[in-house]
Amino acid sequence: MNSGFEPHRRPNESKLEAFRREITEMRSVNWPYRRISQWLLDEKKVKVSYVAVRNFCETRGIVKGGAEIGDVDGQRSSSGLIAEQADSGGRRRQLERRKAAQQRTARKNVEKKFTFDDSRPLRTRKNRQTLGETARRIGDQD
């Protein structure tokens, strides 16, 4: 039975997943994303933008000039340990930003601690007016 329907893919699976090995190899020999997207169009008849290729590579840890970070289809890449140590720049920046945000939050929490001094009355907008009027009345009596 030969129907005109495409085989079912998982909804979150990229159409680039079928070309993962080729893309990994191209990135390992420093191909830019635009050239990879053009190759996919010319050779495989798959129309994708270079941004989609970039997102695919960043999500899966495929780095330029090296192998993929971690496993490739369940097999350890030859330079997997080196790539893991290198880590992708995007992931490293994300962790640095998260750490900086946590530090800023911690500083704000320390700076904004409120200590109540019960020897002085609490000043509010309402009692500032009455305190001012009281001070004027005392000044008038002198």
MARBA-3410 file (N, C-alpha, C, O; in Angstrom, 1 decimal):
142
0.9,-1.2,0.0,0.0,0.0,0.0,0.9,1.2,0.0,1.6,1.5,1.0 ~ 0.9,1.9,-1.1,1.8,3.1,-1.2,0.9,4.4,-1.2,0.3,4.7,-2.2 ~ 0.8,5.0,0.0,0.0,6.2,0.1,0.9,7.4,0.0,2.1,7.4,0.1 ~ 0.3,8.6,-0.2,1.0,9.8,-0.3,1.3,10.5,1.0,1.7,11.7,1.1 ~ 1.1,9.8,2.1,1.3,10.4,3.4,2.7,10.2,3.9,3.4,9.2,3.6
3.2,11.2,4.7,4.5,11.1,5.3,4.4,10.1,6.5,3.4,10.1,7.1 ~ 5.5,9.4,6.8,5.5,8.6,8.0,5.4,9.5,9.3,5.9,10.6,9.3 ~ 4.7,9.0,10.3,4.5,9.8,11.5,5.8,10.0,12.2,6.6,9.1,12.4 ~ 6.0,11.3,12.7,7.2,11.6,13.5,6.6,12.1,14.8,5.5,12.6,14.9 ~ 7.5,12.0,15.9,7.1,12.6,17.1,6.9,14.1,16.9,7.6,14.7,16.1
6.0,14.7,17.6,5.7,16.1,17.4,6.9,17.0,17.8,7.0,18.1,17.2 ~ 7.7,16.6,18.7,8.8,17.5,19.1,10.1,17.0,18.4,11.2,17.5,18.8 ~ 10.1,16.2,17.5,11.3,15.7,16.8,11.6,16.7,15.6,10.7,16.9,14.8 ~ 12.8,17.1,15.5,13.2,18.0,14.5,13.4,17.2,13.2,13.7,16.0,13.1 ~ 13.1,17.9,12.0,13.3,17.2,10.8,14.8,17.1,10.4,15.1,16.4,9.5
15.6,17.8,11.2,17.0,17.7,11.0,17.6,16.5,11.7,18.8,16.2,11.4 ~ 16.9,15.9,12.5,17.4,14.7,13.3,17.9,13.6,12.3,18.8,12.9,12.7 ~ 17.2,13.5,11.2,17.7,12.5,10.2,19.1,12.8,9.7,19.7,11.9,9.2 ~ 19.5,14.0,9.7,20.8,14.4,9.2,21.8,14.8,10.3,22.8,15.5,10.0 ~ 21.6,14.3,11.5,22.4,14.7,12.6,23.9,14.3,12.4,24.7,15.2,12.7
24.1,13.2,11.9,25.6,12.8,11.7,26.2,13.7,10.7,27.4,14.1,10.9 ~ 25.6,14.0,9.6,26.1,14.8,8.6,26.4,16.3,9.1,27.4,16.8,8.9 ~ 25.4,16.8,9.9,25.5,18.1,10.4,26.7,18.1,11.4,27.5,19.1,11.5 ~ 26.8,17.1,12.3,27.9,17.0,13.2,29.2,17.0,12.5,30.2,17.7,12.9 ~ 29.3,16.3,11.4,30.6,16.2,10.7,30.9,17.5,10.0,32.1,17.9,10.0
29.9,18.2,9.5,30.1,19.5,8.8,30.6,20.5,9.9,31.5,21.3,9.6 ~ 30.0,20.5,11.0,30.4,21.5,12.1,31.8,21.2,12.6,32.5,22.1,13.0 ~ 32.1,19.9,12.6,33.5,19.5,13.1,34.6,20.0,12.1,35.7,20.2,12.6 ~ 34.2,20.3,10.9,35.2,20.8,9.9,34.9,22.3,9.6,35.2,22.8,8.6 ~ 34.2,22.9,10.6,34.0,24.4,10.6,33.1,24.9,9.5,33.2,26.1,9.1
32.1,24.2,9.1,31.1,24.7,8.2,30.2,25.7,8.9,29.8,25.4,10.0 ~ 29.9,26.8,8.3,29.0,27.8,8.9,27.5,27.3,8.8,27.2,26.4,7.9 ~ 26.6,27.8,9.6,25.2,27.4,9.6,24.6,27.6,8.2,23.8,26.8,7.7 ~ 24.9,28.8,7.6,24.3,29.1,6.3,24.7,28.1,5.2,23.9,27.7,4.4 ~ 25.9,27.7,5.3,26.4,26.7,4.3,25.7,25.3,4.5,25.4,24.6,3.5
25.5,25.0,5.8,24.8,23.7,6.1,23.4,23.8,5.6,22.9,22.8,5.0 ~ 22.7,24.9,5.8,21.3,25.0,5.4,21.2,25.0,3.9,20.3,24.4,3.3 ~ 22.2,25.6,3.2,22.2,25.5,1.7,22.5,24.1,1.2,21.9,23.6,0.3 ~ 23.4,23.4,1.9,23.7,22.0,1.5,22.5,21.1,1.7,22.2,20.3,0.8 ~ 21.7,21.3,2.8,20.5,20.5,3.0,19.5,20.8,1.9,18.8,19.9,1.5
19.4,22.0,1.4,18.5,22.4,0.4,18.9,21.7,-1.0,18.1,21.1,-1.7 ~ 20.2,21.9,-1.3,20.7,21.4,-2.6,20.8,19.8,-2.6,20.3,19.2,-3.6 ~ 21.3,19.2,-1.6,21.5,17.8,-1.6,20.3,16.9,-1.1,20.0,15.9,-1.7 ~ 19.7,17.4,-0.1,18.7,16.6,0.6,17.2,17.1,0.4,16.3,16.5,0.8 ~ 17.1,18.3,-0.3,15.8,18.9,-0.6,15.0,19.2,0.7,13.8,19.0,0.7
15.7,19.6,1.7,15.1,20.0,3.0,15.3,21.5,3.1,16.5,21.9,3.2 ~ 14.3,22.3,3.1,14.4,23.7,3.2,14.3,24.1,4.7,13.2,24.0,5.3 ~ 15.4,24.6,5.3,15.4,25.1,6.6,16.3,26.3,6.6,17.2,26.5,5.8 ~ 16.0,27.2,7.6,16.8,28.4,7.7,18.1,28.1,8.5,18.2,27.1,9.2 ~ 19.1,29.0,8.3,20.3,28.8,9.1,20.1,28.9,10.6,20.8,28.3,11.4
19.1,29.7,11.0,18.7,29.8,12.4,18.2,28.5,13.0,18.6,28.1,14.1 ~ 17.5,27.8,12.2,17.0,26.4,12.6,18.2,25.5,12.8,18.2,24.7,13.7 ~ 19.1,25.6,11.9,20.3,24.7,12.0,21.1,25.1,13.3,21.6,24.2,14.0 ~ 21.2,26.4,13.5,21.9,26.9,14.7,21.3,26.4,16.0,21.9,25.9,16.9 ~ 19.9,26.5,16.0,19.2,26.1,17.2,19.3,24.6,17.4,19.5,24.1,18.5
19.3,23.8,16.3,19.5,22.4,16.4,20.8,22.0,16.9,20.9,21.2,17.8 ~ 21.9,22.7,16.5,23.2,22.4,16.9,23.4,22.8,18.4,24.0,22.1,19.2 ~ 22.9,24.0,18.8,23.1,24.4,20.2,22.3,23.5,21.1,22.8,23.3,22.2 ~ 21.1,23.1,20.7,20.3,22.3,21.6,21.0,20.9,21.8,20.9,20.4,22.9 ~ 21.6,20.4,20.8,22.2,19.1,20.9,23.7,19.1,21.2,24.4,18.1,21.3
24.3,20.3,21.4,25.7,20.4,21.8,26.6,20.2,20.7,27.8,19.7,21.0 ~ 26.2,20.4,19.5,27.1,20.2,18.3,27.9,21.5,18.2,27.4,22.5,17.9 ~ 29.3,21.4,18.4,30.1,22.6,18.4,31.0,22.7,17.2,31.3,21.6,16.6 ~ 31.3,23.9,16.8,32.2,24.1,15.6,33.6,23.7,15.9,34.1,24.0,17.0 ~ 34.2,23.0,15.0,35.6,22.6,15.1,35.8,21.4,16.1,36.9,21.1,16.4
34.7,20.8,16.5,34.9,19.7,17.5,33.7,18.7,17.3,32.9,18.9,16.4 ~ 33.7,17.7,18.1,32.6,16.7,18.0,31.5,17.2,18.8,31.5,18.2,19.5 ~ 30.4,16.4,18.8,29.2,16.7,19.6,29.5,16.5,21.0,30.3,15.6,21.4 ~ 28.9,17.3,21.9,29.1,17.1,23.3,28.2,15.9,23.7,27.0,15.9,23.5 ~ 28.8,14.9,24.3,28.1,13.8,24.8,28.0,12.7,23.8,28.9,12.4,23.1
26.8,12.1,23.7,26.6,10.9,22.9,26.1,11.2,21.5,25.4,12.2,21.4 ~ 26.4,10.4,20.6,25.8,10.5,19.2,25.0,9.2,19.0,25.6,8.1,18.9 ~ 23.7,9.2,19.0,22.9,8.1,18.8,23.2,6.9,19.8,23.3,5.8,19.3 ~ 23.5,7.2,21.0,23.8,6.2,22.0,25.2,5.8,22.0,25.6,5.0,22.9 ~ 26.1,6.3,21.1,27.5,5.9,21.1,28.3,7.2,21.6,28.0,8.3,21.2
29.4,6.9,22.3,30.2,8.0,22.8,31.0,8.5,21.6,31.6,7.7,20.9 ~ 31.1,9.8,21.4,31.9,10.4,20.4,33.4,10.3,20.7,33.7,10.2,21.9 ~ 34.2,10.2,19.7,35.6,10.0,20.0,36.3,11.0,20.9,37.1,10.7,21.7 ~ 35.9,12.3,20.7,36.4,13.3,21.6,35.4,13.8,22.6,35.3,15.0,22.9 ~ 34.5,13.0,23.0,33.4,13.3,23.9,33.9,14.0,25.2,33.3,14.9,25.7
34.9,13.4,25.8,35.4,14.0,27.1,36.0,15.4,26.9,35.7,16.3,27.7 ~ 36.7,15.6,25.8,37.2,17.0,25.5,36.1,17.9,25.2,36.1,19.1,25.7 ~ 35.1,17.5,24.5,34.0,18.4,24.2,33.2,18.7,25.4,32.7,19.8,25.6 ~ 33.0,17.7,26.3,32.3,17.9,27.6,33.0,19.0,28.4,32.4,19.9,29.0 ~ 34.4,18.9,28.5,35.1,19.9,29.2,35.0,21.3,28.6,34.9,22.3,29.3
35.0,21.3,27.3,34.9,22.6,26.6,33.5,23.2,26.9,33.4,24.4,27.1 ~ 32.4,22.4,26.9,31.1,22.8,27.1,30.7,23.8,26.0,31.6,24.5,25.4 ~ 29.4,23.9,25.6,29.0,24.9,24.6,29.0,26.2,25.3,28.6,26.4,26.4 ~ 29.3,27.3,24.5,29.3,28.6,25.0,28.0,29.1,25.5,27.9,29.8,26.5 ~ 26.9,28.7,24.8,25.6,29.1,25.1,25.2,28.6,26.5,24.6,29.3,27.3
25.5,27.3,26.8,25.1,26.7,28.1,25.9,27.4,29.2,25.4,27.7,30.3 ~ 27.2,27.7,28.9,28.1,28.3,29.9,27.5,29.7,30.2,27.4,30.1,31.4 ~ 27.2,30.5,29.2,26.6,31.8,29.4,25.3,31.8,30.2,25.1,32.6,31.1 ~ 24.5,30.8,29.9,23.2,30.7,30.6,23.5,30.4,32.1,22.8,31.0,32.9 ~ 24.4,29.5,32.4,24.7,29.3,33.8,25.3,30.5,34.5,25.0,30.7,35.7
26.2,31.2,33.8,26.7,32.4,34.4,25.7,33.5,34.7,25.7,34.1,35.8 ~ 24.7,33.6,33.8,23.6,34.6,34.0,22.7,34.2,35.2,22.3,35.0,36.0 ~ 22.5,32.9,35.3,21.6,32.4,36.4,22.3,32.7,37.7,21.7,33.1,38.7 ~ 23.6,32.4,37.8,24.4,32.6,39.0,24.4,34.1,39.4,24.2,34.4,40.5 ~ 24.6,35.0,38.4,24.6,36.4,38.6,23.3,36.9,39.1,23.2,37.7,40.0
22.2,36.4,38.6,20.8,36.7,39.0,20.6,36.3,40.5,20.0,37.0,41.2 ~ 21.1,35.1,40.8,20.9,34.6,42.2,21.7,35.5,43.2,21.2,35.8,44.3 ~ 22.9,36.0,42.8,23.7,36.8,43.6,23.0,38.2,43.8,23.0,38.7,44.9 ~ 22.4,38.7,42.7,21.7,40.0,42.8,20.5,39.9,43.8,20.3,40.8,44.6 ~ 19.8,38.8,43.6,18.6,38.6,44.5,19.1,38.5,46.0,18.4,39.0,46.8
20.2,37.8,46.2,20.7,37.6,47.6,21.1,39.0,48.2,20.8,39.3,49.3 ~ 21.7,39.8,47.3,22.1,41.2,47.8,20.9,42.0,48.1,20.9,42.7,49.1 ~ 19.9,41.9,47.3,18.7,42.7,47.5,18.0,42.3,48.8,17.5,43.1,49.6 ~ 17.9,41.0,49.0,17.3,40.5,50.3,18.0,41.0,51.5,17.4,41.3,52.5 ~ 19.4,41.1,51.5,20.2,41.5,52.6,20.0,43.0,52.8,19.8,43.5,53.9
20.0,43.8,51.7,19.8,45.2,51.8,18.5,45.7,52.3,18.4,46.7,52.9 ~ 17.4,45.0,52.0,16.1,45.4,52.3,15.5,44.9,53.6,14.3,45.0,53.9 ~ 16.4,44.3,54.5,15.9,43.9,55.8,15.4,45.1,56.6,16.1,46.1,56.7 ~ 14.2,45.0,57.2,13.6,46.0,58.0,13.8,45.7,59.4,13.4,44.6,59.9 ~ 14.3,46.7,60.2,14.4,46.5,61.6,13.6,47.6,62.3,13.7,48.8,61.9
12.7,47.2,63.1,11.8,48.2,63.8,12.4,48.7,65.1,12.8,47.9,65.9 ~ 12.5,50.0,65.2,13.0,50.6,66.4,11.8,51.1,67.2,11.1,52.1,66.8 ~ 11.4,50.4,68.3,10.2,50.8,69.0,10.4,52.0,70.0,9.5,52.4,70.6 ~ 11.6,52.5,70.0,11.8,53.7,70.9,11.3,55.0,70.1,11.0,56.0,70.8 ~ 11.1,54.9,68.8,10.6,56.0,68.1,9.3,55.6,67.5,9.1,54.5,67.1
8.4,56.6,67.3,7.1,56.2,66.7,7.3,56.0,65.2,8.2,56.5,64.5 ~ 6.5,55.1,64.6,6.6,54.8,63.2,6.0,55.9,62.4,4.9,56.4,62.7 ~ 6.8,56.4,61.5,6.4,57.6,60.7,5.6,57.1,59.5,6.0,56.3,58.7 ~ 4.4,57.6,59.3,3.6,57.4,58.2,3.2,58.7,57.6,3.4,59.8,58.1 ~ 2.5,58.6,56.4,2.1,59.9,55.7,1.1,60.6,56.6,1.1,61.8,56.7
0.2,59.8,57.2,-0.8,60.4,58.0,-0.3,61.1,59.2,-0.7,62.3,59.5 ~ 0.6,60.5,60.0,1.1,61.1,61.2,2.2,62.1,61.0,2.5,62.9,61.9 ~ 2.7,62.2,59.8,3.7,63.3,59.5,3.0,64.6,59.5,3.5,65.6,60.0 ~ 1.8,64.6,59.0,1.0,65.9,58.9,0.6,66.3,60.4,0.8,67.5,60.7 ~ 0.2,65.3,61.2,-0.2,65.7,62.5,1.0,66.1,63.4,1.0,67.0,64.2
2.2,65.4,63.1,3.4,65.8,63.8,3.8,67.2,63.5,4.3,68.0,64.3 ~ 3.7,67.6,62.2,4.0,68.9,61.7,3.1,70.0,62.3,3.6,71.0,62.7 ~ 1.8,69.7,62.4,0.9,70.6,63.0,1.2,70.8,64.5,1.1,71.9,65.0 ~ 1.5,69.7,65.2,1.9,69.7,66.6,3.1,70.6,66.8,3.1,71.4,67.7 ~ 4.1,70.5,66.0,5.3,71.3,66.1,5.0,72.7,65.9,5.6,73.6,66.5
4.1,73.1,64.9,3.7,74.4,64.7,3.0,75.0,65.9,3.2,76.2,66.3 ~ 2.1,74.2,66.5,1.3,74.7,67.6,2.3,74.9,68.8,2.1,75.9,69.5 ~ 3.2,74.1,69.0,4.2,74.3,70.1,5.0,75.6,69.9,5.3,76.3,70.8 ~ 5.4,75.8,68.6,6.1,77.0,68.3,5.3,78.3,68.5,5.8,79.3,68.8 ~ 4.0,78.2,68.3,3.1,79.3,68.5,2.9,79.7,70.0,2.7,80.8,70.3
3.0,78.6,70.8,2.8,78.9,72.3,4.0,79.6,72.9,3.9,80.2,73.9 ~ 5.2,79.4,72.3,6.4,80.0,72.9,6.4,81.5,72.8,7.4,82.1,73.3
END
